[in-house]
Amino acid sequence: MPAVRRLPSRAALLTEPPRAGLDVAALAATWPLFAAARRGDGHPVLVLPGLMTGDPATLVLRTVLRALGHHVSGWDLGLNRGPTSRVVDALRAHLDRLHRTSGRRVSLVGWSLGGRYAQELARAAPGSVRGLVTLGTPVGRGAPWVRTASGVVDRGTRRLRGAAGLPRPWAERGALRVPATSVYTRADGIVHWSSCRYEIRPRRENVEVRGSHLGLACNPAVLWLLADRLAMAEGTWTPFRPPLGLRVLFPRSR
């Protein structure tokens, strides 16, 4: 039996930036389609960026979701250098504040490492979370990518106040008890797509899109899926089914 590749290919990694540009171009070309996308009900949505990015990297995504009627917040913590104690405490407080001030559960959207944060927030406070969508995130707790990223984070944050003694990766106790959608692309040059898939179980789904890892936050298929997932009434989760005219954007979902 051939060995299973657990790291993206060198070609996929090197071509990430130009392929992300194609994702942006695809969004511009398909923008009129969003007039038919599902609208939000105004509940809070917290968007978490990937490693070594910040709120500017999710600006397009948040702008589209706001235009569709969602009450969207960025993470407001500057550059994402990893789960330092400051970040963990601030995210817990941010989630609690959004839940208390709105009186409604919060949807979480996390890109790459931000998706790991979203999972751990949902484990820590399932009563505050309506559901989550991860984009190019390794969803298994023991994924090799997470261990590698953890080492990078440890070295990079060694001098940061409050970083000492924090386990990597950030892990809360308890099962993930909220609806969860993992979005992945087989052309991902940063995270191997096979680590971005949940085991099939109730209220879990994996949805494949075409595109790059760096372009996931402006990929038209991702934005359409987010509009659909975030517009579901609380407690009425059903699996994602793309409309017939957009199925070419979604190679498979299950």
Secondary structure, 3 states (H helix, E strand, C coil): CCCCCCCCCHHHHHCHHHHHHHHHHHHHHHHHHHHHCCCCCCCEEEEECCCCCCHHHHHHHHHHHHHCCCEEECCCCCCCCCCCHHHHHHHHHHHHHHHHHHCCCEEEEEECHHHHHHHHHHHHCHHHEEEEEEECCCCCCCCHHHHHHHHHHHHHCCCCCCCCCCCCCCCCCCCCCCCEEEEECCCCCCCCHHHHCCCCCCCEEEEECCCCCCCHHHCHHHHHHHHHHHCCCCCCCCCCCCCHHHHHHCCCEC
